[in-house]
Amino acid sequence: MENENIKKEEFRVSGEDVVAKVKEIVREGHARRIIIENEKGEELLVIPLTIAVVGTVLAPVLAAVGVLAAFLTKCTIVVEKK
């Protein structure tokens, strides 16, 4: 796989704000992948985003993020952009 110019942005959020932040990132449309990490930096969920990921396909992913957020107090959302 080519090593493209991928930039990473990190957002530290509380568990209750995770779903809202993920929705915001998806709406912006520039993300290629979203990674949710716990306080220790361990990856808990990796969401690959492609043009095909819209609407109904995204709904179960957001539900999983919501369940995950219920167990987190603080986490980091890493966004990979092209």
mmCIF file of the N, C-alpha and C atoms, coordinates in Angstrom:
data_MODEL
# 
_entry.id   MODEL 
# 
loop_
_atom_site.group_PDB 
_atom_site.id 
_atom_site.type_symbol 
_atom_site.label_atom_id 
_atom_site.label_alt_id 
_atom_site.label_comp_id 
_atom_site.label_asym_id 
_atom_site.label_entity_id 
_atom_site.label_seq_id 
_atom_site.pdbx_PDB_ins_code 
_atom_site.Cartn_x 
_atom_site.Cartn_y 
_atom_site.Cartn_z 
_atom_site.occupancy 
_atom_site.B_iso_or_equiv 
_atom_site.pdbx_formal_charge 
_atom_site.auth_seq_id 
_atom_site.auth_comp_id 
_atom_site.auth_asym_id 
_atom_site.auth_atom_id 
_atom_site.pdbx_PDB_model_num 
ATOM 1   N N  . MET A 1 1  ? 0.835   -1.177 0.000  1.00 0.00 ? 1  MET A N  1 
ATOM 2   C CA . MET A 1 1  ? 0.000   0.000  0.000  1.00 0.00 ? 1  MET A CA 1 
ATOM 3   C C  . MET A 1 1  ? 0.881   1.242  0.000  1.00 0.00 ? 1  MET A C  1 
ATOM 4   N N  . GLU A 1 2  ? 0.501   2.199  -0.768 1.00 0.00 ? 2  GLU A N  1 
ATOM 5   C CA . GLU A 1 2  ? 1.289   3.426  -0.869 1.00 0.00 ? 2  GLU A CA 1 
ATOM 6   C C  . GLU A 1 2  ? 1.265   4.199  0.428  1.00 0.00 ? 2  GLU A C  1 
ATOM 7   N N  . ASN A 1 3  ? 2.366   4.847  0.716  1.00 0.00 ? 3  ASN A N  1 
ATOM 8   C CA . ASN A 1 3  ? 2.414   5.722  1.877  1.00 0.00 ? 3  ASN A CA 1 
ATOM 9   C C  . ASN A 1 3  ? 2.046   7.126  1.411  1.00 0.00 ? 3  ASN A C  1 
ATOM 10  N N  . GLU A 1 4  ? 0.785   7.428  1.483  1.00 0.00 ? 4  GLU A N  1 
ATOM 11  C CA . GLU A 1 4  ? 0.304   8.723  1.035  1.00 0.00 ? 4  GLU A CA 1 
ATOM 12  C C  . GLU A 1 4  ? 0.537   9.752  2.134  1.00 0.00 ? 4  GLU A C  1 
ATOM 13  N N  . ASN A 1 5  ? 0.342   11.000 1.802  1.00 0.00 ? 5  ASN A N  1 
ATOM 14  C CA . ASN A 1 5  ? 0.467   12.061 2.804  1.00 0.00 ? 5  ASN A CA 1 
ATOM 15  C C  . ASN A 1 5  ? -0.729  12.011 3.729  1.00 0.00 ? 5  ASN A C  1 
ATOM 16  N N  . ILE A 1 6  ? -0.569  11.310 4.826  1.00 0.00 ? 6  ILE A N  1 
ATOM 17  C CA . ILE A 1 6  ? -1.657  11.171 5.777  1.00 0.00 ? 6  ILE A CA 1 
ATOM 18  C C  . ILE A 1 6  ? -1.331  12.011 7.002  1.00 0.00 ? 6  ILE A C  1 
ATOM 19  N N  . LYS A 1 7  ? -2.264  12.880 7.349  1.00 0.00 ? 7  LYS A N  1 
ATOM 20  C CA . LYS A 1 7  ? -2.111  13.730 8.528  1.00 0.00 ? 7  LYS A CA 1 
ATOM 21  C C  . LYS A 1 7  ? -2.981  13.179 9.633  1.00 0.00 ? 7  LYS A C  1 
ATOM 22  N N  . LYS A 1 8  ? -2.520  13.309 10.858 1.00 0.00 ? 8  LYS A N  1 
ATOM 23  C CA . LYS A 1 8  ? -3.292  12.837 12.007 1.00 0.00 ? 8  LYS A CA 1 
ATOM 24  C C  . LYS A 1 8  ? -3.668  14.006 12.890 1.00 0.00 ? 8  LYS A C  1 
ATOM 25  N N  . GLU A 1 9  ? -4.891  13.990 13.338 1.00 0.00 ? 9  GLU A N  1 
ATOM 26  C CA . GLU A 1 9  ? -5.384  14.964 14.301 1.00 0.00 ? 9  GLU A CA 1 
ATOM 27  C C  . GLU A 1 9  ? -5.884  14.184 15.496 1.00 0.00 ? 9  GLU A C  1 
ATOM 28  N N  . GLU A 1 10 ? -5.648  14.712 16.684 1.00 0.00 ? 10 GLU A N  1 
ATOM 29  C CA . GLU A 1 10 ? -6.125  14.037 17.885 1.00 0.00 ? 10 GLU A CA 1 
ATOM 30  C C  . GLU A 1 10 ? -7.045  14.962 18.662 1.00 0.00 ? 10 GLU A C  1 
ATOM 31  N N  . PHE A 1 11 ? -8.114  14.375 19.187 1.00 0.00 ? 11 PHE A N  1 
ATOM 32  C CA . PHE A 1 11 ? -9.060  15.110 20.017 1.00 0.00 ? 11 PHE A CA 1 
ATOM 33  C C  . PHE A 1 11 ? -9.248  14.332 21.297 1.00 0.00 ? 11 PHE A C  1 
ATOM 34  N N  . ARG A 1 12 ? -9.083  14.983 22.420 1.00 0.00 ? 12 ARG A N  1 
ATOM 35  C CA . ARG A 1 12 ? -9.334  14.341 23.711 1.00 0.00 ? 12 ARG A CA 1 
ATOM 36  C C  . ARG A 1 12 ? -10.731 14.757 24.155 1.00 0.00 ? 12 ARG A C  1 
ATOM 37  N N  . VAL A 1 13 ? -11.564 13.760 24.376 1.00 0.00 ? 13 VAL A N  1 
ATOM 38  C CA . VAL A 1 13 ? -12.955 14.031 24.738 1.00 0.00 ? 13 VAL A CA 1 
ATOM 39  C C  . VAL A 1 13 ? -13.384 13.130 25.878 1.00 0.00 ? 13 VAL A C  1 
ATOM 40  N N  . SER A 1 14 ? -14.445 13.543 26.563 1.00 0.00 ? 14 SER A N  1 
ATOM 41  C CA . SER A 1 14 ? -15.008 12.691 27.607 1.00 0.00 ? 14 SER A CA 1 
ATOM 42  C C  . SER A 1 14 ? -15.912 11.673 26.932 1.00 0.00 ? 14 SER A C  1 
ATOM 43  N N  . GLY A 1 15 ? -16.210 10.596 27.623 1.00 0.00 ? 15 GLY A N  1 
ATOM 44  C CA . GLY A 1 15 ? -17.018 9.525  27.069 1.00 0.00 ? 15 GLY A CA 1 
ATOM 45  C C  . GLY A 1 15 ? -18.350 9.987  26.526 1.00 0.00 ? 15 GLY A C  1 
ATOM 46  N N  . GLU A 1 16 ? -18.966 10.942 27.189 1.00 0.00 ? 16 GLU A N  1 
ATOM 47  C CA . GLU A 1 16 ? -20.293 11.412 26.751 1.00 0.00 ? 16 GLU A CA 1 
ATOM 48  C C  . GLU A 1 16 ? -20.248 12.214 25.458 1.00 0.00 ? 16 GLU A C  1 
ATOM 49  N N  . ASP A 1 17 ? -19.082 12.721 25.079 1.00 0.00 ? 17 ASP A N  1 
ATOM 50  C CA . ASP A 1 17 ? -18.955 13.546 23.873 1.00 0.00 ? 17 ASP A CA 1 
ATOM 51  C C  . ASP A 1 17 ? -18.426 12.784 22.657 1.00 0.00 ? 17 ASP A C  1 
ATOM 52  N N  . VAL A 1 18 ? -18.132 11.502 22.837 1.00 0.00 ? 18 VAL A N  1 
ATOM 53  C CA . VAL A 1 18 ? -17.508 10.726 21.759 1.00 0.00 ? 18 VAL A CA 1 
ATOM 54  C C  . VAL A 1 18 ? -18.404 10.641 20.525 1.00 0.00 ? 18 VAL A C  1 
ATOM 55  N N  . VAL A 1 19 ? -19.668 10.272 20.704 1.00 0.00 ? 19 VAL A N  1 
ATOM 56  C CA . VAL A 1 19 ? -20.563 10.093 19.561 1.00 0.00 ? 19 VAL A CA 1 
ATOM 57  C C  . VAL A 1 19 ? -20.729 11.399 18.796 1.00 0.00 ? 19 VAL A C  1 
ATOM 58  N N  . ALA A 1 20 ? -20.930 12.503 19.513 1.00 0.00 ? 20 ALA A N  1 
ATOM 59  C CA . ALA A 1 20 ? -21.106 13.801 18.854 1.00 0.00 ? 20 ALA A CA 1 
ATOM 60  C C  . ALA A 1 20 ? -19.861 14.182 18.052 1.00 0.00 ? 20 ALA A C  1 
ATOM 61  N N  . LYS A 1 21 ? -18.680 13.923 18.601 1.00 0.00 ? 21 LYS A N  1 
ATOM 62  C CA . LYS A 1 21 ? -17.442 14.270 17.905 1.00 0.00 ? 21 LYS A CA 1 
ATOM 63  C C  . LYS A 1 21 ? -17.252 13.394 16.670 1.00 0.00 ? 21 LYS A C  1 
ATOM 64  N N  . VAL A 1 22 ? -17.560 12.108 16.765 1.00 0.00 ? 22 VAL A N  1 
ATOM 65  C CA . VAL A 1 22 ? -17.437 11.213 15.612 1.00 0.00 ? 22 VAL A CA 1 
ATOM 66  C C  . VAL A 1 22 ? -18.395 11.655 14.508 1.00 0.00 ? 22 VAL A C  1 
ATOM 67  N N  . LYS A 1 23 ? -19.623 11.993 14.867 1.00 0.00 ? 23 LYS A N  1 
ATOM 68  C CA . LYS A 1 23 ? -20.586 12.483 13.871 1.00 0.00 ? 23 LYS A CA 1 
ATOM 69  C C  . LYS A 1 23 ? -20.069 13.743 13.190 1.00 0.00 ? 23 LYS A C  1 
ATOM 70  N N  . GLU A 1 24 ? -19.494 14.654 13.970 1.00 0.00 ? 24 GLU A N  1 
ATOM 71  C CA . GLU A 1 24 ? -18.947 15.899 13.417 1.00 0.00 ? 24 GLU A CA 1 
ATOM 72  C C  . GLU A 1 24 ? -17.822 15.605 12.424 1.00 0.00 ? 24 GLU A C  1 
ATOM 73  N N  . ILE A 1 25 ? -16.939 14.692 12.779 1.00 0.00 ? 25 ILE A N  1 
ATOM 74  C CA . ILE A 1 25 ? -15.814 14.336 11.912 1.00 0.00 ? 25 ILE A CA 1 
ATOM 75  C C  . ILE A 1 25 ? -16.321 13.718 10.608 1.00 0.00 ? 25 ILE A C  1 
ATOM 76  N N  . VAL A 1 26 ? -17.313 12.853 10.700 1.00 0.00 ? 26 VAL A N  1 
ATOM 77  C CA . VAL A 1 26 ? -17.875 12.208 9.508  1.00 0.00 ? 26 VAL A CA 1 
ATOM 78  C C  . VAL A 1 26 ? -18.536 13.247 8.613  1.00 0.00 ? 26 VAL A C  1 
ATOM 79  N N  . ARG A 1 27 ? -19.271 14.191 9.210  1.00 0.00 ? 27 ARG A N  1 
ATOM 80  C CA . ARG A 1 27 ? -19.926 15.242 8.419  1.00 0.00 ? 27 ARG A CA 1 
ATOM 81  C C  . ARG A 1 27 ? -18.921 16.083 7.648  1.00 0.00 ? 27 ARG A C  1 
ATOM 82  N N  . GLU A 1 28 ? -17.765 16.345 8.241  1.00 0.00 ? 28 GLU A N  1 
ATOM 83  C CA . GLU A 1 28 ? -16.738 17.134 7.562  1.00 0.00 ? 28 GLU A CA 1 
ATOM 84  C C  . GLU A 1 28 ? -16.264 16.437 6.283  1.00 0.00 ? 28 GLU A C  1 
ATOM 85  N N  . GLY A 1 29 ? -16.244 15.113 6.297  1.00 0.00 ? 29 GLY A N  1 
ATOM 86  C CA . GLY A 1 29 ? -15.977 14.356 5.091  1.00 0.00 ? 29 GLY A CA 1 
ATOM 87  C C  . GLY A 1 29 ? -14.531 14.220 4.655  1.00 0.00 ? 29 GLY A C  1 
ATOM 88  N N  . HIS A 1 30 ? -13.575 14.640 5.432  1.00 0.00 ? 30 HIS A N  1 
ATOM 89  C CA . HIS A 1 30 ? -12.173 14.558 5.013  1.00 0.00 ? 30 HIS A CA 1 
ATOM 90  C C  . HIS A 1 30 ? -11.415 13.412 5.672  1.00 0.00 ? 30 HIS A C  1 
ATOM 91  N N  . ALA A 1 31 ? -12.055 12.742 6.606  1.00 0.00 ? 31 ALA A N  1 
ATOM 92  C CA . ALA A 1 31 ? -11.374 11.681 7.349  1.00 0.00 ? 31 ALA A CA 1 
ATOM 93  C C  . ALA A 1 31 ? -11.329 10.396 6.544  1.00 0.00 ? 31 ALA A C  1 
ATOM 94  N N  . ARG A 1 32 ? -10.234 9.687  6.649  1.00 0.00 ? 32 ARG A N  1 
ATOM 95  C CA . ARG A 1 32 ? -10.095 8.367  6.019  1.00 0.00 ? 32 ARG A CA 1 
ATOM 96  C C  . ARG A 1 32 ? -10.310 7.274  7.044  1.00 0.00 ? 32 ARG A C  1 
ATOM 97  N N  . ARG A 1 33 ? -9.947  7.576  8.300  1.00 0.00 ? 33 ARG A N  1 
ATOM 98  C CA . ARG A 1 33 ? -10.057 6.578  9.356  1.00 0.00 ? 33 ARG A CA 1 
ATOM 99  C C  . ARG A 1 33 ? -10.187 7.288  10.695 1.00 0.00 ? 33 ARG A C  1 
ATOM 100 N N  . ILE A 1 34 ? -11.013 6.745  11.567 1.00 0.00 ? 34 ILE A N  1 
ATOM 101 C CA . ILE A 1 34 ? -11.164 7.274  12.912 1.00 0.00 ? 34 ILE A CA 1 
ATOM 102 C C  . ILE A 1 34 ? -10.771 6.160  13.878 1.00 0.00 ? 34 ILE A C  1 
ATOM 103 N N  . ILE A 1 35 ? -9.912  6.505  14.821 1.00 0.00 ? 35 ILE A N  1 
ATOM 104 C CA . ILE A 1 35 ? -9.456  5.531  15.812 1.00 0.00 ? 35 ILE A CA 1 
ATOM 105 C C  . ILE A 1 35 ? -9.829  6.069  17.186 1.00 0.00 ? 35 ILE A C  1 
ATOM 106 N N  . ILE A 1 36 ? -10.468 5.233  17.985 1.00 0.00 ? 36 ILE A N  1 
ATOM 107 C CA . ILE A 1 36 ? -10.813 5.627  19.352 1.00 0.00 ? 36 ILE A CA 1 
ATOM 108 C C  . ILE A 1 36 ? -9.893  4.855  20.288 1.00 0.00 ? 36 ILE A C  1 
ATOM 109 N N  . GLU A 1 37 ? -9.163  5.608  21.108 1.00 0.00 ? 37 GLU A N  1 
ATOM 110 C CA . GLU A 1 37 ? -8.203  5.015  22.041 1.00 0.00 ? 37 GLU A CA 1 
ATOM 111 C C  . GLU A 1 37 ? -8.626  5.313  23.476 1.00 0.00 ? 37 GLU A C  1 
ATOM 112 N N  . ASN A 1 38 ? -8.271  4.408  24.391 1.00 0.00 ? 38 ASN A N  1 
ATOM 113 C CA . ASN A 1 38 ? -8.547  4.664  25.794 1.00 0.00 ? 38 ASN A CA 1 
ATOM 114 C C  . ASN A 1 38 ? -7.456  5.553  26.385 1.00 0.00 ? 38 ASN A C  1 
ATOM 115 N N  . GLU A 1 39 ? -7.543  5.789  27.688 1.00 0.00 ? 39 GLU A N  1 
ATOM 116 C CA . GLU A 1 39 ? -6.585  6.683  28.350 1.00 0.00 ? 39 GLU A CA 1 
ATOM 117 C C  . GLU A 1 39 ? -5.149  6.173  28.273 1.00 0.00 ? 39 GLU A C  1 
ATOM 118 N N  . LYS A 1 40 ? -4.988  4.858  28.107 1.00 0.00 ? 40 LYS A N  1 
ATOM 119 C CA . LYS A 1 40 ? -3.653  4.265  28.029 1.00 0.00 ? 40 LYS A CA 1 
ATOM 120 C C  . LYS A 1 40 ? -3.084  4.283  26.609 1.00 0.00 ? 40 LYS A C  1 
ATOM 121 N N  . GLY A 1 41 ? -3.878  4.765  25.644 1.00 0.00 ? 41 GLY A N  1 
ATOM 122 C CA . GLY A 1 41 ? -3.429  4.814  24.265 1.00 0.00 ? 41 GLY A CA 1 
ATOM 123 C C  . GLY A 1 41 ? -3.687  3.533  23.485 1.00 0.00 ? 41 GLY A C  1 
ATOM 124 N N  . GLU A 1 42 ? -4.455  2.620  24.069 1.00 0.00 ? 42 GLU A N  1 
ATOM 125 C CA . GLU A 1 42 ? -4.780  1.371  23.388 1.00 0.00 ? 42 GLU A CA 1 
ATOM 126 C C  . GLU A 1 42 ? -5.949  1.592  22.445 1.00 0.00 ? 42 GLU A C  1 
ATOM 127 N N  . GLU A 1 43 ? -5.855  1.068  21.227 1.00 0.00 ? 43 GLU A N  1 
ATOM 128 C CA . GLU A 1 43 ? -6.933  1.214  20.253 1.00 0.00 ? 43 GLU A CA 1 
ATOM 129 C C  . GLU A 1 43 ? -8.113  0.351  20.674 1.00 0.00 ? 43 GLU A C  1 
ATOM 130 N N  . LEU A 1 44 ? -9.284  0.977  20.784 1.00 0.00 ? 44 LEU A N  1 
ATOM 131 C CA . LEU A 1 44 ? -10.495 0.257  21.141 1.00 0.00 ? 44 LEU A CA 1 
ATOM 132 C C  . LEU A 1 44 ? -11.388 0.013  19.937 1.00 0.00 ? 44 LEU A C  1 
ATOM 133 N N  . LEU A 1 45 ? -11.386 0.964  19.003 1.00 0.00 ? 45 LEU A N  1 
ATOM 134 C CA . LEU A 1 45 ? -12.238 0.857  17.834 1.00 0.00 ? 45 LEU A CA 1 
ATOM 135 C C  . LEU A 1 45 ? -11.590 1.610  16.685 1.00 0.00 ? 45 LEU A C  1 
ATOM 136 N N  . VAL A 1 46 ? -11.536 0.972  15.525 1.00 0.00 ? 46 VAL A N  1 
ATOM 137 C CA . VAL A 1 46 ? -11.004 1.602  14.324 1.00 0.00 ? 46 VAL A CA 1 
ATOM 138 C C  . VAL A 1 46 ? -12.131 1.626  13.296 1.00 0.00 ? 46 VAL A C  1 
ATOM 139 N N  . ILE A 1 47 ? -12.444 2.816  12.799 1.00 0.00 ? 47 ILE A N  1 
ATOM 140 C CA . ILE A 1 47 ? -13.525 2.986  11.838 1.00 0.00 ? 47 ILE A CA 1 
ATOM 141 C C  . ILE A 1 47 ? -12.932 3.473  10.525 1.00 0.00 ? 47 ILE A C  1 
ATOM 142 N N  . PRO A 1 48 ? -12.841 2.582  9.535  1.00 0.00 ? 48 PRO A N  1 
ATOM 143 C CA . PRO A 1 48 ? -12.372 3.033  8.218  1.00 0.00 ? 48 PRO A CA 1 
ATOM 144 C C  . PRO A 1 48 ? -13.498 3.761  7.513  1.00 0.00 ? 48 PRO A C  1 
ATOM 145 N N  . LEU A 1 49 ? -13.224 4.928  6.972  1.00 0.00 ? 49 LEU A N  1 
ATOM 146 C CA . LEU A 1 49 ? -14.249 5.694  6.274  1.00 0.00 ? 49 LEU A CA 1 
ATOM 147 C C  . LEU A 1 49 ? -13.907 5.772  4.796  1.00 0.00 ? 49 LEU A C  1 
ATOM 148 N N  . THR A 1 50 ? -14.866 5.423  3.985  1.00 0.00 ? 50 THR A N  1 
ATOM 149 C CA . THR A 1 50 ? -14.716 5.526  2.543  1.00 0.00 ? 50 THR A CA 1 
ATOM 150 C C  . THR A 1 50 ? -15.947 6.225  2.015  1.00 0.00 ? 50 THR A C  1 
ATOM 151 N N  . ILE A 1 51 ? -15.949 6.499  0.750  1.00 0.00 ? 51 ILE A N  1 
ATOM 152 C CA . ILE A 1 51 ? -17.102 7.154  0.133  1.00 0.00 ? 51 ILE A CA 1 
ATOM 153 C C  . ILE A 1 51 ? -18.346 6.295  0.310  1.00 0.00 ? 51 ILE A C  1 
ATOM 154 N N  . ALA A 1 52 ? -18.167 4.983  0.369  1.00 0.00 ? 52 ALA A N  1 
ATOM 155 C CA . ALA A 1 52 ? -19.309 4.078  0.489  1.00 0.00 ? 52 ALA A CA 1 
ATOM 156 C C  . ALA A 1 52 ? -19.959 4.096  1.868  1.00 0.00 ? 52 ALA A C  1 
ATOM 157 N N  . VAL A 1 53 ? -19.254 4.613  2.873  1.00 0.00 ? 53 VAL A N  1 
ATOM 158 C CA . VAL A 1 53 ? -19.793 4.621  4.228  1.00 0.00 ? 53 VAL A CA 1 
ATOM 159 C C  . VAL A 1 53 ? -20.684 5.844  4.415  1.00 0.00 ? 53 VAL A C  1 
ATOM 160 N N  . VAL A 1 54 ? -21.973 5.612  4.275  1.00 0.00 ? 54 VAL A N  1 
ATOM 161 C CA . VAL A 1 54 ? -22.943 6.685  4.477  1.00 0.00 ? 54 VAL A CA 1 
ATOM 162 C C  . VAL A 1 54 ? -24.213 6.127  5.087  1.00 0.00 ? 54 VAL A C  1 
ATOM 163 N N  . GLY A 1 55 ? -24.992 6.987  5.681  1.00 0.00 ? 55 GLY A N  1 
ATOM 164 C CA . GLY A 1 55 ? -26.328 6.663  6.173  1.00 0.00 ? 55 GLY A CA 1 
ATOM 165 C C  . GLY A 1 55 ? -26.442 5.384  6.952  1.00 0.00 ? 55 GLY A C  1 
ATOM 166 N N  . THR A 1 56 ? -27.153 4.429  6.380  1.00 0.00 ? 56 THR A N  1 
ATOM 167 C CA . THR A 1 56 ? -27.469 3.191  7.078  1.00 0.00 ? 56 THR A CA 1 
ATOM 168 C C  . THR A 1 56 ? -26.236 2.405  7.465  1.00 0.00 ? 56 THR A C  1 
ATOM 169 N N  . VAL A 1 57 ? -25.201 2.470  6.670  1.00 0.00 ? 57 VAL A N  1 
ATOM 170 C CA . VAL A 1 57 ? -23.985 1.744  7.005  1.00 0.00 ? 57 VAL A CA 1 
ATOM 171 C C  . VAL A 1 57 ? -23.336 2.358  8.237  1.00 0.00 ? 57 VAL A C  1 
ATOM 172 N N  . LEU A 1 58 ? -23.436 3.648  8.381  1.00 0.00 ? 58 LEU A N  1 
ATOM 173 C CA . LEU A 1 58 ? -22.803 4.342  9.501  1.00 0.00 ? 58 LEU A CA 1 
ATOM 174 C C  . LEU A 1 58 ? -23.593 4.189  10.801 1.00 0.00 ? 58 LEU A C  1 
ATOM 175 N N  . ALA A 1 59 ? -24.887 3.971  10.722 1.00 0.00 ? 59 ALA A N  1 
ATOM 176 C CA . ALA A 1 59 ? -25.734 3.881  11.916 1.00 0.00 ? 59 ALA A CA 1 
ATOM 177 C C  . ALA A 1 59 ? -25.260 2.804  12.910 1.00 0.00 ? 59 ALA A C  1 
ATOM 178 N N  . PRO A 1 60 ? -24.977 1.568  12.471 1.00 0.00 ? 60 PRO A N  1 
ATOM 179 C CA . PRO A 1 60 ? -24.493 0.572  13.432 1.00 0.00 ? 60 PRO A CA 1 
ATOM 180 C C  . PRO A 1 60 ? -23.138 0.940  14.035 1.00 0.00 ? 60 PRO A C  1 
ATOM 181 N N  . VAL A 1 61 ? -22.314 1.599  13.249 1.00 0.00 ? 61 VAL A N  1 
ATOM 182 C CA . VAL A 1 61 ? -21.010 2.020  13.753 1.00 0.00 ? 61 VAL A CA 1 
ATOM 183 C C  . VAL A 1 61 ? -21.193 3.042  14.868 1.00 0.00 ? 61 VAL A C  1 
ATOM 184 N N  . LEU A 1 62 ? -22.094 3.997  14.665 1.00 0.00 ? 62 LEU A N  1 
ATOM 185 C CA . LEU A 1 62 ? -22.352 5.007  15.698 1.00 0.00 ? 62 LEU A CA 1 
ATOM 186 C C  . LEU A 1 62 ? -22.970 4.369  16.938 1.00 0.00 ? 62 LEU A C  1 
ATOM 187 N N  . ALA A 1 63 ? -23.781 3.341  16.764 1.00 0.00 ? 63 ALA A N  1 
ATOM 188 C CA . ALA A 1 63 ? -24.344 2.627  17.907 1.00 0.00 ? 63 ALA A CA 1 
ATOM 189 C C  . ALA A 1 63 ? -23.227 1.959  18.716 1.00 0.00 ? 63 ALA A C  1 
ATOM 190 N N  . ALA A 1 64 ? -22.260 1.363  18.013 1.00 0.00 ? 64 ALA A N  1 
ATOM 191 C CA . ALA A 1 64 ? -21.122 0.741  18.687 1.00 0.00 ? 64 ALA A CA 1 
ATOM 192 C C  . ALA A 1 64 ? -20.282 1.783  19.414 1.00 0.00 ? 64 ALA A C  1 
ATOM 193 N N  . VAL A 1 65 ? -20.110 2.935  18.796 1.00 0.00 ? 65 VAL A N  1 
ATOM 194 C CA . VAL A 1 65 ? -19.366 4.025  19.436 1.00 0.00 ? 65 VAL A CA 1 
ATOM 195 C C  . VAL A 1 65 ? -20.092 4.466  20.703 1.00 0.00 ? 65 VAL A C  1 
ATOM 196 N N  . GLY A 1 66 ? -21.416 4.539  20.640 1.00 0.00 ? 66 GLY A N  1 
ATOM 197 C CA . GLY A 1 66 ? -22.213 4.935  21.807 1.00 0.00 ? 66 GLY A CA 1 
ATOM 198 C C  . GLY A 1 66 ? -22.059 3.962  22.958 1.00 0.00 ? 66 GLY A C  1 
ATOM 199 N N  . VAL A 1 67 ? -22.079 2.671  22.657 1.00 0.00 ? 67 VAL A N  1 
ATOM 200 C CA . VAL A 1 67 ? -21.897 1.647  23.695 1.00 0.00 ? 67 VAL A CA 1 
ATOM 201 C C  . VAL A 1 67 ? -20.503 1.755  24.288 1.00 0.00 ? 67 VAL A C  1 
ATOM 202 N N  . LEU A 1 68 ? -19.523 1.923  23.436 1.00 0.00 ? 68 LEU A N  1 
ATOM 203 C CA . LEU A 1 68 ? -18.144 2.059  23.891 1.00 0.00 ? 68 LEU A CA 1 
ATOM 204 C C  . LEU A 1 68 ? -17.988 3.297  24.769 1.00 0.00 ? 68 LEU A C  1 
ATOM 205 N N  . ALA A 1 69 ? -18.613 4.387  24.369 1.00 0.00 ? 69 ALA A N  1 
ATOM 206 C CA . ALA A 1 69 ? -18.518 5.647  25.111 1.00 0.00 ? 69 ALA A CA 1 
ATOM 207 C C  . ALA A 1 69 ? -19.086 5.523  26.513 1.00 0.00 ? 69 ALA A C  1 
ATOM 208 N N  . ALA A 1 70 ? -20.069 4.667  26.686 1.00 0.00 ? 70 ALA A N  1 
ATOM 209 C CA . ALA A 1 70 ? -20.676 4.485  28.002 1.00 0.00 ? 70 ALA A CA 1 
ATOM 210 C C  . ALA A 1 70 ? -19.673 3.945  29.019 1.00 0.00 ? 70 ALA A C  1 
ATOM 211 N N  . PHE A 1 71 ? -18.650 3.265  28.539 1.00 0.00 ? 71 PHE A N  1 
ATOM 212 C CA . PHE A 1 71 ? -17.656 2.678  29.436 1.00 0.00 ? 71 PHE A CA 1 
ATOM 213 C C  . PHE A 1 71 ? -16.411 3.534  29.609 1.00 0.00 ? 71 PHE A C  1 
ATOM 214 N N  . LEU A 1 72 ? -16.311 4.619  28.858 1.00 0.00 ? 72 LEU A N  1 
ATOM 215 C CA . LEU A 1 72 ? -15.113 5.454  28.904 1.00 0.00 ? 72 LEU A CA 1 
ATOM 216 C C  . LEU A 1 72 ? -15.361 6.730  29.697 1.00 0.00 ? 72 LEU A C  1 
ATOM 217 N N  . THR A 1 73 ? -14.361 7.147  30.435 1.00 0.00 ? 73 THR A N  1 
ATOM 218 C CA . THR A 1 73 ? -14.448 8.456  31.065 1.00 0.00 ? 73 THR A CA 1 
ATOM 219 C C  . THR A 1 73 ? -13.761 9.484  30.179 1.00 0.00 ? 73 THR A C  1 
ATOM 220 N N  . LYS A 1 74 ? -12.589 9.140  29.703 1.00 0.00 ? 74 LYS A N  1 
ATOM 221 C CA . LYS A 1 74 ? -11.862 10.014 28.776 1.00 0.00 ? 74 LYS A CA 1 
ATOM 222 C C  . LYS A 1 74 ? -11.241 9.146  27.706 1.00 0.00 ? 74 LYS A C  1 
ATOM 223 N N  . CYS A 1 75 ? -11.175 9.681  26.507 1.00 0.00 ? 75 CYS A N  1 
ATOM 224 C CA . CYS A 1 75 ? -10.548 8.928  25.425 1.00 0.00 ? 75 CYS A CA 1 
ATOM 225 C C  . CYS A 1 75 ? -9.963  9.905  24.416 1.00 0.00 ? 75 CYS A C  1 
ATOM 226 N N  . THR A 1 76 ? -9.246  9.358  23.478 1.00 0.00 ? 76 THR A N  1 
ATOM 227 C CA . THR A 1 76 ? -8.666  10.147 22.403 1.00 0.00 ? 76 THR A CA 1 
ATOM 228 C C  . THR A 1 76 ? -9.236  9.651  21.095 1.00 0.00 ? 76 THR A C  1 
ATOM 229 N N  . ILE A 1 77 ? -9.659  10.590 20.261 1.00 0.00 ? 77 ILE A N  1 
ATOM 230 C CA . ILE A 1 77 ? -10.107 10.257 18.920 1.00 0.00 ? 77 ILE A CA 1 
ATOM 231 C C  . ILE A 1 77 ? -9.012  10.700 17.967 1.00 0.00 ? 77 ILE A C  1 
ATOM 232 N N  . VAL A 1 78 ? -8.446  9.753  17.238 1.00 0.00 ? 78 VAL A N  1 
ATOM 233 C CA . VAL A 1 78 ? -7.395  10.050 16.263 1.00 0.00 ? 78 VAL A CA 1 
ATOM 234 C C  . VAL A 1 78 ? -8.044  10.005 14.893 1.00 0.00 ? 78 VAL A C  1 
ATOM 235 N N  . VAL A 1 79 ? -7.875  11.084 14.137 1.00 0.00 ? 79 VAL A N  1 
ATOM 236 C CA . VAL A 1 79 ? -8.455  11.175 12.805 1.00 0.00 ? 79 VAL A CA 1 
ATOM 237 C C  . VAL A 1 79 ? -7.327  11.201 11.796 1.00 0.00 ? 79 VAL A C  1 
ATOM 238 N N  . GLU A 1 80 ? -7.370  10.265 10.858 1.00 0.00 ? 80 GLU A N  1 
ATOM 239 C CA . GLU A 1 80 ? -6.378  10.239 9.776  1.00 0.00 ? 80 GLU A CA 1 
ATOM 240 C C  . GLU A 1 80 ? -7.026  10.878 8.564  1.00 0.00 ? 80 GLU A C  1 
ATOM 241 N N  . LYS A 1 81 ? -6.347  11.892 8.020  1.00 0.00 ? 81 LYS A N  1 
ATOM 242 C CA . LYS A 1 81 ? -6.832  12.596 6.842  1.00 0.00 ? 81 LYS A CA 1 
ATOM 243 C C  . LYS A 1 81 ? -5.793  12.522 5.739  1.00 0.00 ? 81 LYS A C  1 
ATOM 244 N N  . LYS A 1 82 ? -6.271  12.576 4.505  1.00 0.00 ? 82 LYS A N  1 
ATOM 245 C CA . LYS A 1 82 ? -5.384  12.553 3.348  1.00 0.00 ? 82 LYS A CA 1 
ATOM 246 C C  . LYS A 1 82 ? -4.808  13.926 3.118  1.00 0.00 ? 82 LYS A C  1 
# 
